[in-house]
Structure formats: structure tokens, C-alpha cells
């Protein structure tokens, strides 16, 4: 069973149950077709069924950000997402950000800036930062964006980064280094 999961096999043994659906989740560029109870969240499907353990279950209420993943390019809290609503969606976790054997620039910056301590929140922090950079590039304002912002990409000041990352809790308090790591990527 473990080998077949890695290859994205079909798991439909109990799909006939009225409270289950067969769906396909494209996780880190691998399509998995699985049967899930309708109450299963994306987080639980990832961790318990697909053995993708980067996203963490911190609060299970959407308040800490440890479960942040990218769904079709947008950052979302996997603990709040019913998996059946995301059939066919492209889900990227921190494990899926690296390409061609090289870490994503944000992953490299987190290591370089020592932007982690225990590491529990780090996968969610990194996915949130990737999504946040895309949002800012598309001109999405935050609470601290100037009211007279002319549109287009938002300048990511320290204040902007802090506000946009405020949904991700780090119990170790690595915030200054997290912001510095993000600043490094913005400057590059």
C-alpha cells in the first residue's frame, strides 16, 4: 500500500459508502485518487492518508497557520478545507517547493537567516510567505497598505511583511528572522 501511495494509486475499496467520495488531489505534482469520508479535511488527507507531513496540525481551528499550504497558487489553511471541495486541485506543501534538487529561495533564506527554532511552524510559514509574495505582486492590499496605493505590486516593507504574515504563529518567537528571510527574497 505504501508503494502504491507514492505512485498516486486508486484507493476505492469503500467508496460505495454514502458518506465517502472518490476524488483526486494533485499534491506536490503527483495525482492521488483516494476515497475519503466527506468530513476529512485537506490536512488530514495529506497527513493521514498520503503521508505528507510538512503541514502541521497546530490548533485545528485555522488560528495558527501551521497547516498552511498552497492550493492552486493561493495560500490556505488546510485544517479548514473539506477535501471533497478540492477535487482536482493542485496542492503544494513545503516539500513540493524545491525543484531540480534545489531548495526554493524562501527555504534557502530561512536556513541562511536561522528563521526557525523548533521548526514546527516552518513549513506553514514558508508556504504562507510564498503565497504572500504572490498576493503582493498581484497588488492585493493588506491592512497596512497605504490608502492611496496606486495599484500594481505592493512594496513589501517590514511592516507589510509582518502584517501579511500575522496569521502564522511561531511559539519560539523567530519572527525577526522570518521577516529578514522574506526581505532577503524580496531584495533578490
N, CA and C atoms as an extended XYZ file, in Angstrom:
564
Properties=species:S:1:pos:R:3:atomname:S:1:resname:S:1:resid:I:1 pbc="F F F"
N         0.830       -1.199        0.000 N   UNK     1
C         0.000        0.000        0.000 CA  UNK     1
C         0.873        1.261        0.000 C   UNK     1
N         1.949        1.244        0.789 N   UNK     2
C         2.817        2.419        0.857 CA  UNK     2
C         3.398        2.753       -0.506 C   UNK     2
N         3.894        1.745       -1.225 N   UNK     3
C         4.467        1.978       -2.544 CA  UNK     3
C         3.416        2.529       -3.497 C   UNK     3
N         2.202        2.021       -3.433 N   UNK     4
C         1.172        2.496       -4.351 CA  UNK     4
C         0.767        3.932       -4.046 C   UNK     4
N         0.830        4.346       -2.790 N   UNK     5
C         0.515        5.736       -2.447 CA  UNK     5
C         1.489        6.688       -3.117 C   UNK     5
N         2.772        6.329       -3.092 N   UNK     6
C         3.777        7.199       -3.670 CA  UNK     6
C         3.558        7.374       -5.165 C   UNK     6
N         2.960        6.398       -5.803 N   UNK     7
C         2.751        6.470       -7.243 CA  UNK     7
C         1.395        7.063       -7.590 C   UNK     7
N         0.594        7.416       -6.599 N   UNK     8
C        -0.697        8.044       -6.857 CA  UNK     8
C        -1.776        7.062       -7.241 C   UNK     8
N        -1.808        5.888       -6.623 N   UNK     9
C        -2.766        4.857       -7.000 CA  UNK     9
C        -4.179        5.163       -6.522 C   UNK     9
N        -5.110        4.359       -6.996 N   UNK    10
C        -6.517        4.489       -6.634 CA  UNK    10
C        -6.787        3.685       -5.375 C   UNK    10
N        -7.491        4.288       -4.421 N   UNK    11
C        -7.895        3.630       -3.185 CA  UNK    11
C        -9.405        3.779       -3.088 C   UNK    11
N       -10.143        2.864       -3.714 N   UNK    12
C       -11.599        2.999       -3.792 CA  UNK    12
C       -12.330        1.857       -3.107 C   UNK    12
N       -11.679        1.142       -2.227 N   UNK    13
C       -12.256       -0.041       -1.613 CA  UNK    13
C       -13.596        0.224       -0.943 C   UNK    13
N       -13.753        1.351       -0.294 N   UNK    14
C       -15.002        1.615        0.411 CA  UNK    14
C       -15.719        2.852       -0.124 C   UNK    14
N       -15.527        3.141       -1.390 N   UNK    15
C       -16.142        4.326       -1.998 CA  UNK    15
C       -17.653        4.210       -2.103 C   UNK    15
N       -18.189        3.004       -1.995 N   UNK    16
C       -19.631        2.822       -2.116 CA  UNK    16
C       -20.386        3.406       -0.929 C   UNK    16
N       -19.698        3.615        0.180 N   UNK    17
C       -20.315        4.207        1.358 CA  UNK    17
C       -20.885        5.573        0.977 C   UNK    17
N       -22.109        5.851        1.394 N   UNK    18
C       -22.787        7.102        1.023 CA  UNK    18
C       -22.116        8.347        1.588 C   UNK    18
N       -21.247        8.177        2.562 N   UNK    19
C       -20.592        9.320        3.196 CA  UNK    19
C       -19.149        9.469        2.752 C   UNK    19
N       -18.837        8.870        1.617 N   UNK    20
C       -17.479        8.932        1.081 CA  UNK    20
C       -17.552        9.327       -0.387 C   UNK    20
N       -16.469        9.890       -0.849 N   UNK    21
C       -16.344       10.216       -2.268 CA  UNK    21
C       -14.950        9.840       -2.740 C   UNK    21
N       -14.860        9.490       -4.002 N   UNK    22
C       -13.565        9.258       -4.627 CA  UNK    22
C       -13.172       10.574       -5.274 C   UNK    22
N       -11.988       11.056       -4.944 N   UNK    23
C       -11.545       12.314       -5.509 CA  UNK    23
C       -10.062       12.245       -5.812 C   UNK    23
N        -9.616       13.202       -6.594 N   UNK    24
C        -8.207       13.290       -6.960 CA  UNK    24
C        -7.630       14.577       -6.391 C   UNK    24
N        -6.567       14.417       -5.631 N   UNK    25
C        -5.812       15.562       -5.128 CA  UNK    25
C        -4.445       15.515       -5.789 C   UNK    25
N        -4.054       16.613       -6.400 N   UNK    26
C        -2.727       16.705       -7.021 CA  UNK    26
C        -1.800       17.371       -6.009 C   UNK    26
N        -1.009       16.545       -5.340 N   UNK    27
C        -0.171       17.019       -4.242 CA  UNK    27
C         1.288       16.969       -4.666 C   UNK    27
N         1.918       18.123       -4.642 N   UNK    28
C         3.343       18.225       -4.991 CA  UNK    28
C         3.630       17.527       -6.320 C   UNK    28
N         2.757       17.800       -7.281 N   UNK    29
C         2.882       17.322       -8.663 CA  UNK    29
C         2.681       15.821       -8.838 C   UNK    29
N         2.006       15.188       -7.896 N   UNK    30
C         1.606       13.790       -8.039 CA  UNK    30
C         0.103       13.729       -7.816 C   UNK    30
N        -0.619       13.081       -8.717 N   UNK    31
C        -2.068       12.941       -8.588 CA  UNK    31
C        -2.386       11.701       -7.764 C   UNK    31
N        -3.191       11.884       -6.718 N   UNK    32
C        -3.630       10.787       -5.855 CA  UNK    32
C        -5.139       10.685       -5.964 C   UNK    32
N        -5.644        9.529       -6.335 N   UNK    33
C        -7.077        9.281       -6.359 CA  UNK    33
C        -7.386        8.426       -5.141 C   UNK    33
N        -8.188        8.980       -4.235 N   UNK    34
C        -8.470        8.307       -2.972 CA  UNK    34
C        -9.938        8.443       -2.609 C   UNK    34
N       -10.396        7.530       -1.790 N   UNK    35
C       -11.739        7.577       -1.239 CA  UNK    35
C       -11.647        8.201        0.142 C   UNK    35
N       -12.429        9.255        0.357 N   UNK    36
C       -12.382        9.953        1.640 CA  UNK    36
C       -13.771       10.168        2.201 C   UNK    36
N       -13.867       10.086        3.504 N   UNK    37
C       -15.080       10.480        4.206 CA  UNK    37
C       -15.297       11.962        3.920 C   UNK    37
N       -16.528       12.378        3.775 N   UNK    38
C       -16.826       13.773        3.434 CA  UNK    38
C       -16.372       14.764        4.493 C   UNK    38
N       -16.132       14.301        5.694 N   UNK    39
C       -15.697       15.193        6.774 CA  UNK    39
C       -14.185       15.367        6.824 C   UNK    39
N       -13.458       14.653        5.995 N   UNK    40
C       -11.994       14.707        6.018 CA  UNK    40
C       -11.497       16.048        5.492 C   UNK    40
N       -10.609       16.657        6.232 N   UNK    41
C       -10.015       17.919        5.783 CA  UNK    41
C        -8.827       17.627        4.869 C   UNK    41
N        -8.425       18.641        4.130 N   UNK    42
C        -7.229       18.511        3.305 CA  UNK    42
C        -6.039       18.152        4.197 C   UNK    42
N        -5.931       18.771        5.368 N   UNK    43
C        -4.819       18.485        6.271 CA  UNK    43
C        -4.795       17.015        6.666 C   UNK    43
N        -5.939       16.477        7.069 N   UNK    44
C        -5.981       15.076        7.476 CA  UNK    44
C        -5.730       14.141        6.302 C   UNK    44
N        -6.222       14.485        5.119 N   UNK    45
C        -5.941       13.663        3.936 CA  UNK    45
C        -4.441       13.642        3.656 C   UNK    45
N        -3.809       14.816        3.729 N   UNK    46
C        -2.375       14.890        3.479 CA  UNK    46
C        -1.591       14.075        4.494 C   UNK    46
N        -1.846       14.314        5.762 N   UNK    47
C        -1.029       13.700        6.815 CA  UNK    47
C        -1.365       12.225        7.044 C   UNK    47
N        -2.648       11.890        7.091 N   UNK    48
C        -3.044       10.546        7.489 CA  UNK    48
C        -3.198        9.568        6.327 C   UNK    48
N        -3.515       10.071        5.164 N   UNK    49
C        -3.737        9.174        4.030 CA  UNK    49
C        -2.594        9.187        3.031 C   UNK    49
N        -1.939       10.334        2.859 N   UNK    50
C        -0.898       10.451        1.839 CA  UNK    50
C         0.507       10.568        2.426 C   UNK    50
N         0.623       10.560        3.733 N   UNK    51
C         1.921       10.643        4.414 CA  UNK    51
C         2.729       11.878        4.031 C   UNK    51
N         2.049       12.985        3.790 N   UNK    52
C         2.694       14.274        3.538 CA  UNK    52
C         2.632       15.015        4.868 C   UNK    52
N         3.754       15.091        5.560 N   UNK    53
C         3.751       15.560        6.945 CA  UNK    53
C         4.283       16.969        7.152 C   UNK    53
N         4.583       17.685        6.083 N   UNK    54
C         5.038       19.074        6.241 CA  UNK    54
C         3.991       19.931        6.919 C   UNK    54
N         2.769       19.991        6.381 N   UNK    55
C         1.735       20.784        7.055 CA  UNK    55
C         1.428       20.175        8.420 C   UNK    55
N         1.413       21.000        9.445 N   UNK    56
C         1.223       20.504       10.810 CA  UNK    56
C        -0.172       20.834       11.332 C   UNK    56
N        -0.638       19.984       12.234 N   UNK    57
C        -1.893       20.259       12.936 CA  UNK    57
C        -1.518       20.960       14.221 C   UNK    57
N        -1.675       22.273       14.222 N   UNK    58
C        -1.342       23.068       15.395 CA  UNK    58
C        -2.562       23.265       16.262 C   UNK    58
N        -3.502       24.044       15.776 N   UNK    59
C        -4.688       24.366       16.564 CA  UNK    59
C        -5.935       23.649       16.047 C   UNK    59
N        -5.937       23.253       14.788 N   UNK    60
C        -7.079       22.620       14.127 CA  UNK    60
C        -8.301       23.540       14.073 C   UNK    60
N        -8.059       24.849       14.177 N   UNK    61
C        -9.139       25.841       14.124 CA  UNK    61
C        -8.816       27.003       13.184 C   UNK    61
N        -7.751       26.901       12.409 N   UNK    62
C        -7.394       27.957       11.475 CA  UNK    62
C        -6.819       29.201       12.117 C   UNK    62
N        -6.236       29.061       13.296 N   UNK    63
C        -5.741       30.230       14.004 CA  UNK    63
C        -4.221       30.327       14.084 C   UNK    63
N        -3.500       29.250       13.771 N   UNK    64
C        -2.048       29.292       13.980 CA  UNK    64
C        -1.238       29.296       12.682 C   UNK    64
N        -1.797       28.813       11.581 N   UNK    65
C        -1.095       28.826       10.304 CA  UNK    65
C        -0.124       27.680       10.079 C   UNK    65
N         0.023       26.766       11.038 N   UNK    66
C         0.972       25.663       10.880 CA  UNK    66
C         0.592       24.740        9.726 C   UNK    66
N        -0.670       24.753        9.321 N   UNK    67
C        -1.143       23.871        8.260 CA  UNK    67
C        -1.210       24.555        6.897 C   UNK    67
N        -0.651       25.742        6.761 N   UNK    68
C        -0.760       26.498        5.510 CA  UNK    68
C        -0.149       25.731        4.342 C   UNK    68
N        -0.937       25.635        3.268 N   UNK    69
C        -0.499       25.035        2.002 CA  UNK    69
C        -0.901       25.983        0.887 C   UNK    69
N        -0.414       25.716       -0.304 N   UNK    70
C        -0.818       26.496       -1.476 CA  UNK    70
C        -1.794       25.643       -2.285 C   UNK    70
N        -2.977       26.158       -2.505 N   UNK    71
C        -3.993       25.460       -3.287 CA  UNK    71
C        -4.232       26.278       -4.543 C   UNK    71
N        -3.891       25.686       -5.670 N   UNK    72
C        -3.990       26.388       -6.951 CA  UNK    72
C        -3.324       27.759       -6.870 C   UNK    72
N        -2.184       27.802       -6.159 N   UNK    73
C        -1.377       29.009       -6.075 CA  UNK    73
C        -1.729       29.970       -4.952 C   UNK    73
N        -2.807       29.700       -4.218 N   UNK    74
C        -3.218       30.601       -3.133 CA  UNK    74
C        -2.972       29.935       -1.792 C   UNK    74
N        -2.513       30.717       -0.825 N   UNK    75
C        -2.276       30.140        0.495 CA  UNK    75
C        -3.602       29.916        1.213 C   UNK    75
N        -3.715       28.742        1.809 N   UNK    76
C        -4.931       28.368        2.520 CA  UNK    76
C        -4.579       27.532        3.735 C   UNK    76
N        -5.494       27.528        4.694 N   UNK    77
C        -5.329       26.754        5.920 CA  UNK    77
C        -5.953       25.378        5.716 C   UNK    77
N        -5.113       24.371        5.589 N   UNK    78
C        -5.568       23.023        5.240 CA  UNK    78
C        -6.483       22.406        6.288 C   UNK    78
N        -6.402       22.847        7.540 N   UNK    79
C        -7.244       22.269        8.589 CA  UNK    79
C        -8.699       22.701        8.440 C   UNK    79
N        -8.953       23.728        7.656 N   UNK    80
C       -10.323       24.228        7.470 CA  UNK    80
C       -10.952       23.797        6.148 C   UNK    80
N       -10.194       23.127        5.301 N   UNK    81
C       -10.655       22.818        3.956 CA  UNK    81
C       -11.225       21.403        3.862 C   UNK    81
N       -12.518       21.269        3.561 N   UNK    82
C       -13.044       19.920        3.326 CA  UNK    82
C       -12.430       19.381        2.034 C   UNK    82
N       -11.777       18.255        2.107 N   UNK    83
C       -11.059       17.715        0.952 CA  UNK    83
C       -11.975       17.529       -0.254 C   UNK    83
N       -13.232       17.138       -0.042 N   UNK    84
C       -14.133       16.904       -1.181 CA  UNK    84
C       -14.369       18.172       -1.993 C   UNK    84
N       -14.148       19.321       -1.406 N   UNK    85
C       -14.325       20.590       -2.128 CA  UNK    85
C       -13.133       20.916       -3.016 C   UNK    85
N       -12.067       20.132       -2.912 N   UNK    86
C       -10.849       20.454       -3.647 CA  UNK    86
C       -10.446       19.338       -4.601 C   UNK    86
N       -11.428       18.566       -5.046 N   UNK    87
C       -11.200       17.516       -6.037 CA  UNK    87
C       -10.557       18.137       -7.271 C   UNK    87
N        -9.421       17.614       -7.664 N   UNK    88
C        -8.708       18.107       -8.837 CA  UNK    88
C        -7.793       19.289       -8.584 C   UNK    88
N        -7.806       19.820       -7.385 N   UNK    89
C        -6.978       20.990       -7.080 CA  UNK    89
C        -5.508       20.616       -6.988 C   UNK    89
N        -4.671       21.600       -7.283 N   UNK    90
C        -3.217       21.447       -7.188 CA  UNK    90
C        -2.794       21.964       -5.819 C   UNK    90
N        -2.270       21.070       -4.995 N   UNK    91
C        -1.871       21.407       -3.629 CA  UNK    91
C        -0.352       21.290       -3.532 C   UNK    91
N         0.258       22.366       -3.081 N   UNK    92
C         1.712       22.369       -2.895 CA  UNK    92
C         1.982       22.579       -1.408 C   UNK    92
N         2.809       21.706       -0.851 N   UNK    93
C         3.254       21.849        0.533 CA  UNK    93
C         4.718       22.266        0.507 C   UNK    93
N         5.284       22.507        1.663 N   UNK    94
C         6.695       22.915        1.717 CA  UNK    94
C         7.592       21.886        1.041 C   UNK    94
N         7.213       20.606        1.118 N   UNK    95
C         8.012       19.560        0.477 CA  UNK    95
C         8.020       19.710       -1.039 C   UNK    95
N         6.982       20.289       -1.596 N   UNK    96
C         6.865       20.412       -3.041 CA  UNK    96
C         7.420       21.695       -3.623 C   UNK    96
N         7.999       22.543       -2.805 N   UNK    97
C         8.531       23.818       -3.298 CA  UNK    97
C         9.903       23.684       -3.944 C   UNK    97
N        10.674       22.729       -3.491 N   UNK    98
C        12.015       22.530       -4.057 CA  UNK    98
C        11.882       22.040       -5.494 C   UNK    98
N        12.826       22.424       -6.334 N   UNK    99
C        12.802       21.995       -7.738 CA  UNK    99
C        14.213       21.635       -8.185 C   UNK    99
N        14.303       20.595       -8.953 N   UNK   100
C        15.585       20.159       -9.512 CA  UNK   100
C        16.663       19.977       -8.444 C   UNK   100
N        16.271       19.436       -7.294 N   UNK   101
C        17.232       19.177       -6.234 CA  UNK   101
C        17.706       20.407       -5.485 C   UNK   101
N        17.061       21.541       -5.721 N   UNK   102
C        17.470       22.787       -5.066 CA  UNK   102
C        16.300       23.345       -4.265 C   UNK   102
N        16.586       23.822       -3.072 N   UNK   103
C        15.555       24.413       -2.236 CA  UNK   103
C        14.958       25.645       -2.901 C   UNK   103
N        13.715       25.931       -2.578 N   UNK   104
C        13.069       27.175       -3.007 CA  UNK   104
C        13.839       28.333       -2.370 C   UNK   104
N        13.911       29.496       -3.025 N   UNK   105
C        14.634       30.629       -2.443 CA  UNK   105
C        14.202       30.984       -1.014 C   UNK   105
N        12.904       30.840       -0.704 N   UNK   106
C        12.471       31.116        0.669 CA  UNK   106
C        13.008       30.069        1.634 C   UNK   106
N        13.047       28.815        1.219 N   UNK   107
C        13.612       27.782        2.077 CA  UNK   107
C        15.092       28.065        2.338 C   UNK   107
N        15.808       28.450        1.292 N   UNK   108
C        17.222       28.796        1.461 CA  UNK   108
C        17.391       29.979        2.412 C   UNK   108
N        16.547       30.992        2.253 N   UNK   109
C        16.637       32.183        3.099 CA  UNK   109
C        16.308       31.858        4.556 C   UNK   109
N        15.329       30.972        4.787 N   UNK   110
C        15.008       30.575        6.162 CA  UNK   110
C        16.207       29.887        6.809 C   UNK   110
N        16.900       29.048        6.065 N   UNK   111
C        18.077       28.372        6.602 CA  UNK   111
C        19.194       29.385        6.848 C   UNK   111
N        19.445       30.228        5.856 N   UNK   112
C        20.528       31.216        5.950 CA  UNK   112
C        20.300       32.173        7.119 C   UNK   112
N        19.070       32.600        7.331 N   UNK   113
C        18.747       33.579        8.379 CA  UNK   113
C        18.402       32.931        9.713 C   UNK   113
N        18.473       31.606        9.784 N   UNK   114
C        18.109       30.878       11.005 CA  UNK   114
C        16.701       31.293       11.451 C   UNK   114
N        15.771       31.253       10.490 N   UNK   115
C        14.401       31.708       10.726 CA  UNK   115
C        13.513       30.598       11.273 C   UNK   115
N        14.113       29.735       12.047 N   UNK   116
C        13.367       28.658       12.679 CA  UNK   116
C        14.082       28.263       13.950 C   UNK   116
N        13.318       27.744       14.863 N   UNK   117
C        13.944       27.197       16.065 CA  UNK   117
C        13.494       25.748       16.191 C   UNK   117
N        12.300       25.494       16.708 N   UNK   118
C        11.861       24.100       16.809 CA  UNK   118
C        11.476       23.548       15.443 C   UNK   118
N        11.063       24.418       14.517 N   UNK   119
C        10.735       24.009       13.159 CA  UNK   119
C         9.300       23.581       12.934 C   UNK   119
N         8.504       23.501       13.975 N   UNK   120
C         7.128       23.023       13.824 CA  UNK   120
C         6.313       23.907       12.877 C   UNK   120
N         6.441       25.200       12.998 N   UNK   121
C         5.654       26.127       12.178 CA  UNK   121
C         6.283       26.403       10.822 C   UNK   121
N         7.526       26.003       10.628 N   UNK   122
C         8.295       26.412        9.454 CA  UNK   122
C         7.646       26.049        8.116 C   UNK   122
N         7.147       24.833        7.899 N   UNK   123
C         6.522       24.549        6.604 CA  UNK   123
C         5.344       25.486        6.305 C   UNK   123
N         4.527       25.761        7.313 N   UNK   124
C         3.409       26.685        7.130 CA  UNK   124
C         3.877       28.111        6.909 C   UNK   124
N         4.914       28.513        7.630 N   UNK   125
C         5.474       29.858        7.449 CA  UNK   125
C         5.976       30.033        6.022 C   UNK   125
N         6.685       29.032        5.517 N   UNK   126
C         7.257       29.136        4.177 CA  UNK   126
C         6.167       29.148        3.117 C   UNK   126
N         5.172       28.265        3.236 N   UNK   127
C         4.073       28.280        2.260 CA  UNK   127
C         3.307       29.590        2.325 C   UNK   127
N         3.112       30.105        3.525 N   UNK   128
C         2.426       31.386        3.662 CA  UNK   128
C         3.234       32.499        3.010 C   UNK   128
N         4.541       32.483        3.196 N   UNK   129
C         5.399       33.507        2.595 CA  UNK   129
C         5.361       33.443        1.066 C   UNK   129
N         5.369       32.229        0.512 N   UNK   130
C         5.274       32.089       -0.947 CA  UNK   130
C         3.961       32.689       -1.441 C   UNK   130
N         2.869       32.345       -0.776 N   UNK   131
C         1.565       32.895       -1.162 CA  UNK   131
C         1.482       34.396       -0.978 C   UNK   131
N         2.063       34.878        0.112 N   UNK   132
C         2.054       36.309        0.407 CA  UNK   132
C         2.814       37.102       -0.649 C   UNK   132
N         3.949       36.585       -1.083 N   UNK   133
C         4.720       37.270       -2.126 CA  UNK   133
C         3.912       37.363       -3.418 C   UNK   133
N         3.193       36.309       -3.752 N   UNK   134
C         2.354       36.329       -4.958 CA  UNK   134
C         1.217       37.332       -4.812 C   UNK   134
N         0.594       37.374       -3.645 N   UNK   135
C        -0.502       38.325       -3.398 CA  UNK   135
C        -0.005       39.767       -3.542 C   UNK   135
N         1.143       40.060       -2.958 N   UNK   136
C         1.700       41.419       -3.030 CA  UNK   136
C         2.060       41.776       -4.467 C   UNK   136
N         2.621       40.828       -5.197 N   UNK   137
C         2.985       41.082       -6.597 CA  UNK   137
C         1.749       41.367       -7.450 C   UNK   137
N         0.626       40.781       -7.068 N   UNK   138
C        -0.623       40.999       -7.803 CA  UNK   138
C        -1.354       42.255       -7.343 C   UNK   138
N        -0.803       42.951       -6.335 N   UNK   139
C        -1.377       44.209       -5.879 CA  UNK   139
C        -2.442       44.083       -4.814 C   UNK   139
N        -2.598       42.912       -4.208 N   UNK   140
C        -3.583       42.754       -3.140 CA  UNK   140
C        -3.141       43.573       -1.936 C   UNK   140
N        -3.965       44.501       -1.458 N   UNK   141
C        -3.576       45.316       -0.306 CA  UNK   141
C        -3.711       44.537        0.997 C   UNK   141
N        -3.031       45.013        2.024 N   UNK   142
C        -3.183       44.463        3.371 CA  UNK   142
C        -3.754       45.569        4.250 C   UNK   142
N        -3.880       45.285        5.517 N   UNK   143
C        -4.385       46.269        6.470 CA  UNK   143
C        -3.489       47.503        6.548 C   UNK   143
N        -2.198       47.347        6.267 N   UNK   144
C        -1.267       48.471        6.406 CA  UNK   144
C        -0.862       49.094        5.065 C   UNK   144
N        -1.395       48.587        3.960 N   UNK   145
C        -1.082       49.178        2.670 CA  UNK   145
C        -1.649       50.597        2.624 C   UNK   145
N        -0.870       51.521        2.107 N   UNK   146
C        -1.308       52.920        2.027 CA  UNK   146
C        -2.628       53.028        1.267 C   UNK   146
N        -3.522       53.843        1.798 N   UNK   147
C        -4.833       54.027        1.181 CA  UNK   147
C        -4.702       54.570       -0.240 C   UNK   147
N        -3.702       55.387       -0.475 N   UNK   148
C        -3.521       55.982       -1.795 CA  UNK   148
C        -2.607       55.136       -2.692 C   UNK   148
N        -2.482       53.832       -2.377 N   UNK   149
C        -1.639       52.942       -3.187 CA  UNK   149
C        -2.113       52.981       -4.633 C   UNK   149
N        -1.198       53.231       -5.573 N   UNK   150
C        -1.600       53.421       -6.973 CA  UNK   150
C        -1.988       52.135       -7.700 C   UNK   150
N        -1.926       51.005       -7.046 N   UNK   151
C        -2.204       49.742       -7.725 CA  UNK   151
C        -0.906       49.083       -8.142 C   UNK   151
N        -1.007       47.913       -8.715 N   UNK   152
C         0.191       47.167       -9.078 CA  UNK   152
C         0.817       46.539       -7.857 C   UNK   152
N         2.036       46.073       -7.997 N   UNK   153
C         2.716       45.380       -6.903 CA  UNK   153
C         2.819       46.278       -5.676 C   UNK   153
N         2.652       45.671       -4.527 N   UNK   154
C         2.751       46.376       -3.254 CA  UNK   154
C         4.195       46.300       -2.780 C   UNK   154
N         4.737       47.442       -2.333 N   UNK   155
C         6.090       47.449       -1.781 CA  UNK   155
C         6.074       46.707       -0.450 C   UNK   155
N         6.907       45.705       -0.335 N   UNK   156
C         6.920       44.877        0.870 CA  UNK   156
C         7.910       45.421        1.889 C   UNK   156
N         7.449       46.359        2.668 N   UNK   157
C         8.230       46.892        3.777 CA  UNK   157
C         8.183       45.878        4.922 C   UNK   157
N         8.983       46.112        5.920 N   UNK   158
C         8.973       45.256        7.117 CA  UNK   158
C         7.565       45.218        7.721 C   UNK   158
N         6.900       46.369        7.753 N   UNK   159
C         5.546       46.450        8.305 CA  UNK   159
C         4.558       45.636        7.463 C   UNK   159
N         4.672       45.744        6.143 N   UNK   160
C         3.797       44.970        5.242 CA  UNK   160
C         4.008       43.475        5.440 C   UNK   160
N         5.262       43.059        5.496 N   UNK   161
C         5.559       41.632        5.662 CA  UNK   161
C         4.993       41.139        6.990 C   UNK   161
N         5.226       41.884        8.048 N   UNK   162
C         4.717       41.490        9.368 CA  UNK   162
C         3.205       41.353        9.374 C   UNK   162
N         2.517       42.305        8.777 N   UNK   163
C         1.052       42.252        8.719 CA  UNK   163
C         0.577       41.065        7.902 C   UNK   163
N         1.186       40.855        6.763 N   UNK   164
C         0.753       39.782        5.865 CA  UNK   164
C         1.079       38.399        6.410 C   UNK   164
N         2.054       38.292        7.281 N   UNK   165
C         2.417       37.004        7.877 CA  UNK   165
C         1.796       36.816        9.267 C   UNK   165
N         0.966       37.742        9.698 N   UNK   166
C         0.449       37.703       11.068 CA  UNK   166
C        -0.452       36.509       11.358 C   UNK   166
N        -0.915       35.805       10.363 N   UNK   167
C        -1.734       34.619       10.592 CA  UNK   167
C        -0.925       33.377       10.895 C   UNK   167
N         0.385       33.499       10.899 N   UNK   168
C         1.254       32.354       11.182 CA  UNK   168
C         1.962       32.576       12.508 C   UNK   168
N         1.664       31.720       13.462 N   UNK   169
C         2.211       31.835       14.805 CA  UNK   169
C         3.499       31.026       14.921 C   UNK   169
N         4.495       31.628       15.552 N   UNK   170
C         5.747       30.933       15.875 CA  UNK   170
C         5.896       31.002       17.387 C   UNK   170
N         5.704       29.891       18.041 N   UNK   171
C         5.764       29.883       19.503 CA  UNK   171
C         7.172       30.112       20.019 C   UNK   171
N         8.169       29.876       19.176 N   UNK   172
C         9.564       30.111       19.588 CA  UNK   172
C         9.947       31.586       19.464 C   UNK   172
N         9.175       32.346       18.718 N   UNK   173
C         9.465       33.774       18.579 CA  UNK   173
C        10.527       34.104       17.560 C   UNK   173
N        10.598       33.342       16.478 N   UNK   174
C        11.611       33.595       15.442 CA  UNK   174
C        11.175       34.671       14.452 C   UNK   174
N        10.209       35.482       14.805 N   UNK   175
C         9.647       36.473       13.880 CA  UNK   175
C        10.671       37.400       13.231 C   UNK   175
N        11.619       37.971       13.982 N   UNK   176
C        12.569       38.880       13.322 CA  UNK   176
C        13.344       38.189       12.195 C   UNK   176
N        13.732       36.945       12.407 N   UNK   177
C        14.487       36.231       11.380 CA  UNK   177
C        13.595       35.776       10.235 C   UNK   177
N        12.341       35.479       10.522 N   UNK   178
C        11.389       35.119        9.468 CA  UNK   178
C        11.202       36.317        8.538 C   UNK   178
N        10.975       37.492        9.113 N   UNK   179
C        10.796       38.701        8.312 CA  UNK   179
C        12.087       38.992        7.526 C   UNK   179
N        13.229       38.844        8.162 N   UNK   180
C        14.509       39.091        7.470 CA  UNK   180
C        14.698       38.142        6.305 C   UNK   180
N        14.315       36.870        6.477 N   UNK   181
C        14.428       35.895        5.388 CA  UNK   181
C        13.550       36.298        4.210 C   UNK   181
N        12.340       36.736        4.514 N   UNK   182
C        11.432       37.171        3.451 CA  UNK   182
C        11.975       38.416        2.768 C   UNK   182
N        12.503       39.345        3.560 N   UNK   183
C        13.117       40.554        2.982 CA  UNK   183
C        14.247       40.195        2.025 C   UNK   183
N        15.048       39.199        2.403 N   UNK   184
C        16.151       38.765        1.527 CA  UNK   184
C        15.630       38.331        0.172 C   UNK   184
N        14.543       37.567        0.175 N   UNK   185
C        13.976       37.072       -1.094 CA  UNK   185
C        13.379       38.218       -1.888 C   UNK   185
N        12.740       39.153       -1.213 N   UNK   186
C        12.171       40.317       -1.901 CA  UNK   186
C        13.287       41.113       -2.565 C   UNK   186
N        14.414       41.283       -1.885 N   UNK   187
C        15.538       42.056       -2.434 CA  UNK   187
C        16.209       41.331       -3.606 C   UNK   187
N        16.171       39.996       -3.588 N   UNK   188
C        16.784       39.234       -4.674 CA  UNK   188
C        15.916       39.349       -5.894 C   UNK   188
